[in-house]
Amino acid sequence: MFTINPVDLFLWTFRRNEKDVVNLYTSLSPVMQLATGGTMLNFGLWSPDHLEPISAQKNLCRVLADMAELSSDVTVVDVGSGLSAPSEFWRDLFPGIKLYDVNINFKQLIFSGHQDNIEFLNSTSTKLPFDNNSVDRVLALESAQHFKPLYDFISESKRILKPDGLLVMAVPITMGNSSFKKLGLLKFTWSSEHYSIDFLKNLILSCGFTISEEKLIGSNVYEPLANYYLENRIKLRKSILKNYSSYVEFLLFNSIQKMKKASESKVIDYVLLKCHL
């Protein structure tokens, strides 16, 4: 049984510094694993062909790979790599790819053990341990919303990318004002920075990138994910309660309901961005 102090949970979510994010993901990542039966931690990209969590999560990884123009001869840095399941997925699609998984959370980083063509680096996102102009791709799959300051991550990405390199991000965003009135419970349970689409794009441009492709996919992320949880709550709750107290599941349930409503009201969205130097 995982024991989480509600006060700690509130403080981690409210402060959101690097140590808090590490503590939060160390404590709550297993909830996602219990709910999906896998080790990917993203929300997934859902469609009639992808109606289960793992399938939807792999679909999001596949779409990001297409946007990033991954191929077997590129060097890729996955920043905020979670439990490294996306990198393993990309490595299996492109056997000759060279991947570097960067994660400040050492416990997550060592989860997968040794992996062919994947090197694990325990580092912050704002000081990437690579030479100038040395990599082909920098990816941030549902992680950039945690990087503080985000400007430093984007600037570091620019430094380490080759002149023809790409920065590709998948980021939960807000649409305009992210006030408590609009976000409600999500203001506290959405455990990341609440970047607006305009702020994010302007920051990328100010760092010297151009944005060549933008996809808003929130309606195929939040709402079907929420529907899946709501339709399967009895089974998922039973699984979660084997390892967590009931208040954790109750908070998750209410957050998912609010997430669905905020997406339907276009208060939140989810963007994929392809950025060139």
C-alpha positions in Angstrom: 0.0 0.0 0.0 1.4 3.4 -1.0 0.8 5.9 1.7 0.6 9.6 0.6 0.1 12.4 3.1 -2.6 14.7 1.7 -0.7 17.7 2.9 2.4 16.5 0.9 0.3 16.0 -2.1 -1.1 19.5 -1.9 2.3 21.0 -1.4 3.9 19.1 -4.3 1.1 20.2 -6.6 1.0 23.8 -5.4 4.8 24.5 -5.4 5.7 22.4 -8.4 9.5 22.8 -8.1 11.8 20.0 -9.5 11.9 18.1 -6.2 8.1 18.3 -5.9 7.6 16.9 -9.4 9.9 14.0 -8.7 8.1 13.2 -5.5 4.7 13.5 -7.2 5.6 11.2 -10.1 7.4 8.7 -7.8 4.2 8.5 -5.7 1.5 8.6 -8.4 3.1 7.1 -11.6 1.9 3.6 -10.3 -1.7 4.9 -10.5 -1.3 5.3 -14.3 0.3 1.9 -14.5 -2.5 0.3 -12.5 -5.1 2.1 -14.7 -3.6 1.2 -18.0 -1.7 -2.0 -17.4 1.4 -0.6 -19.0 4.4 1.7 -18.3 3.6 4.7 -20.6 2.6 7.7 -18.6 1.0 9.9 -21.4 -2.7 10.6 -21.8 -2.8 8.9 -25.2 -4.3 9.9 -28.6 -7.7 8.2 -28.8 -9.6 7.3 -32.0 -12.1 4.5 -33.2 -9.0 2.4 -33.9 -7.4 3.2 -30.5 -10.0 2.7 -27.7 -7.8 1.2 -25.0 -5.2 3.1 -23.0 -2.1 1.3 -24.2 -3.2 1.5 -27.8 -4.0 5.2 -27.5 -0.6 5.9 -25.8 1.3 4.1 -28.5 -0.7 6.0 -31.1 0.4 9.3 -29.6 4.0 8.1 -29.7 3.6 7.1 -33.3 2.1 10.5 -34.3 4.9 12.3 -32.5 7.5 10.1 -34.3 6.0 11.0 -37.6 6.0 14.7 -36.8 9.6 14.5 -35.6 10.7 12.7 -38.8 12.3 9.9 -36.9 14.3 7.4 -38.8 17.0 4.8 -38.1 19.9 7.2 -38.6 19.0 10.0 -36.1 20.2 10.8 -32.6 17.3 11.6 -30.3 17.1 13.1 -26.9 13.9 12.4 -25.0 13.7 14.9 -22.2 11.5 13.9 -19.3 11.5 10.3 -20.4 9.3 8.9 -17.7 9.6 5.1 -17.5 11.2 5.1 -21.0 8.4 3.1 -22.6 8.1 5.7 -25.5 11.8 5.4 -26.2 11.5 1.6 -26.3 8.6 2.0 -28.7 10.5 4.3 -31.0 13.6 2.1 -30.8 11.5 -0.9 -31.9 10.1 1.1 -34.8 13.5 2.4 -35.9 16.1 -0.2 -34.8 19.1 1.9 -35.8 18.0 5.0 -33.8 20.2 6.2 -31.0 18.2 7.5 -28.0 19.2 9.4 -24.9 16.6 9.4 -22.1 17.0 12.4 -19.8 15.2 12.4 -16.5 15.7 14.1 -13.3 13.9 11.3 -11.5 16.5 8.7 -10.9 14.0 6.0 -9.7 12.1 6.3 -13.0 15.3 6.4 -15.0 16.5 3.0 -13.7 13.1 1.3 -14.0 13.8 -0.2 -17.4 17.3 -1.4 -16.7 19.7 -1.8 -19.6 18.2 -1.2 -23.1 19.8 -1.6 -26.5 20.4 1.8 -28.2 19.0 3.8 -25.2 21.4 5.6 -22.9 20.0 6.9 -19.6 21.1 10.3 -18.2 20.1 11.6 -14.8 19.9 15.4 -15.5 17.7 18.4 -15.3 16.0 19.6 -18.5 17.5 23.1 -18.2 21.1 21.9 -18.4 21.3 19.2 -21.0 24.5 17.1 -20.9 25.3 17.3 -24.6 27.8 19.2 -26.8 26.7 22.1 -29.0 25.1 21.0 -32.3 25.4 17.3 -31.5 21.9 15.8 -31.8 19.2 15.5 -34.5 16.0 15.6 -32.4 14.9 16.8 -29.0 11.5 15.4 -27.9 9.4 16.3 -24.9 6.4 14.1 -24.8 4.0 15.4 -22.2 6.9 16.6 -20.0 7.7 20.2 -21.0 4.9 21.6 -18.8 7.0 20.6 -15.8 10.3 22.2 -16.9 11.2 25.4 -15.0 12.1 27.8 -16.4 10.8 26.5 -19.7 12.8 29.1 -21.5 16.0 27.4 -20.4 14.9 24.1 -21.8 14.1 25.6 -25.2 17.4 27.5 -25.2 19.3 24.3 -24.3 17.5 22.4 -27.1 18.6 25.1 -29.5 22.2 24.8 -28.3 22.5 21.0 -28.7 20.5 20.6 -31.9 22.3 20.4 -35.3 21.3 23.2 -37.7 18.8 21.0 -39.4 17.5 19.5 -36.1 14.0 19.5 -34.8 12.4 20.2 -31.4 9.1 18.4 -31.1 6.8 18.8 -28.1 3.5 17.4 -26.9 2.1 19.7 -24.2 -1.1 20.1 -22.2 -2.1 23.8 -22.5 -4.7 26.3 -21.5 -6.7 28.4 -23.9 -6.4 31.9 -22.6 -7.0 32.7 -19.0 -6.3 29.8 -16.6 -8.1 31.3 -13.6 -9.4 29.3 -10.7 -12.9 30.1 -11.9 -12.3 28.4 -15.2 -10.0 25.5 -14.1 -11.6 24.9 -10.7 -10.2 21.7 -9.1 -7.7 21.3 -12.0 -5.9 24.5 -10.7 -4.6 22.3 -7.9 -4.7 18.7 -9.3 -3.2 19.6 -12.7 0.3 19.1 -11.4 2.2 21.2 -13.9 2.5 24.8 -15.1 -0.6 26.0 -16.8 0.9 27.4 -20.0 -1.4 29.1 -22.5 -0.9 28.3 -26.2 0.0 31.9 -27.0 2.7 32.0 -24.2 4.2 28.7 -25.4 4.4 29.7 -29.0 5.8 33.1 -28.3 8.4 31.6 -26.0 9.5 29.2 -28.7 9.8 32.0 -31.3 11.7 34.2 -28.9 14.3 31.4 -28.6 15.0 31.5 -32.3 12.8 28.6 -33.5 10.1 28.7 -36.2 7.0 26.5 -35.8 6.3 24.6 -38.9 3.5 22.4 -37.7 0.9 22.7 -34.9 -1.8 20.2 -34.0 -4.5 20.8 -31.4 -5.7 17.4 -30.3 -7.3 17.9 -26.9 -10.7 16.6 -27.9 -9.0 13.3 -28.8 -7.1 13.2 -25.6 -9.0 14.4 -22.5 -12.6 13.5 -23.3 -12.1 9.9 -24.5 -9.6 9.3 -21.7 -12.2 10.5 -19.2 -14.9 8.5 -20.8 -12.8 5.4 -20.5 -12.2 5.9 -16.8 -15.8 6.7 -16.1 -17.0 3.7 -18.0 -14.5 1.4 -16.3 -14.4 3.1 -12.9 -15.6 0.1 -10.9 -12.8 -2.2 -12.2 -10.1 0.6 -12.2 -11.1 1.7 -8.6 -10.8 -1.8 -7.4 -7.3 -2.1 -8.9 -6.2 1.3 -7.5 -7.4 0.6 -4.0 -5.1 -2.4 -3.8 -2.2 0.1 -3.5 -3.7 3.5 -2.6 -6.2 4.8 -0.2 -9.7 5.7 -1.4 -9.1 9.5 -1.2 -6.5 9.2 -4.0 -9.0 7.5 -6.3 -11.7 9.9 -5.3 -9.4 12.9 -6.2 -8.5 11.2 -9.5 -12.1 10.6 -10.3 -13.1 14.2 -9.6 -10.1 15.6 -11.5 -11.0 13.5 -14.6 -14.5 14.7 -14.5 -13.3 18.3 -14.4 -10.8 17.7 -17.1 -13.5 16.4 -19.4 -15.7 19.5 -18.7 -12.7 21.9 -19.2 -11.9 20.2 -22.5 -15.4 20.4 -23.8 -15.6 24.0 -22.8 -12.3 24.7 -24.6 -10.6 25.9 -21.4 -7.8 23.3 -21.9 -6.3 21.7 -25.0 -3.3 19.6 -26.0 -0.8 20.8 -28.6 1.8 19.1 -30.7 4.5 21.4 -32.0 7.2 20.9 -34.6 10.0 23.5 -34.3 12.9 24.2 -36.7 16.0 26.3 -36.1 
